[in-house]
Amino acid sequence: MLTSNWILTAQCPSQLGTVDDVIGHLYQNQHYIDELHSFDDSSSQQFSICVNFRVQRGLMKLHLNNHSR
């Protein structure tokens, strides 16, 4: 089966549930996470995430929306 590798990097204000939103979206779209790093900077109240994931060819449907909590 052919796969393609992708890297998602994002930064946003610190808020509860950000990792869950990212992982849940990748799972729902049948993307497999190979590696994940996240960091929360409490002084700037900024959250950063980097996810290395793979998908089967033909299944790439990554639509990230701005979720406000």
N, C-alpha and C positions, 0 to 999 in steps of 0.2 A: 504494500500500500504506500503510495506517495504521500509524503508529508512536507510541510513547509514550516520553518522556524521563524518566530516573530519575537520582538522585544517591545514591551509596553513600558514607558516611563511616564510618570505623572506626579504632579505636586498640587496640593490643595490645602485649604485651611484644615487644621486638626479637628476631627469630629469622629464621634463613635460610629462604627460600622463601615468605614471606608474599605478595609481589607475584605470584609464579608461581601460588599457590593462587587468588588473587582473579581474575587474568586468565584462568586456565584454566577456572574455574567459569563466568565470563561467556561465554567462547568455547564451551564445551560446551553452553550453553543458548541459543546463537545470538543473544547480545546484542552490539551493536556499540559499542565504546568510542570516544567522541568526545574525551574529555579525561581525563587521569590526572595526579594530583599525589601524591607520597609524600615523607615526611620521617622521618628516623630521628634521635632525640635521644639521643646517646650518653651524656649526663650522667644522664638519667633511665632510659635503656634502654627507651624507649617508641617505638613505630613508629606513624605516622599515615598514612592513605591516604584520598584523595577521588577517586572515579571518576564521571564523567558518562557515562552510557551510554543507548542506546536499544534498544527491542525492538519487534518486530512485534506488533500487537494479537493477543491470544489465545495468545502464546508466553511470557507472564510466569510463570516457575517458579523464582523465586529462593529457594533454600533454603541458607542459610549455616550451617554447623556449626562448632563450636569444635574446630579441628584442633590437637591437641597433637603436637609433634615431640619 
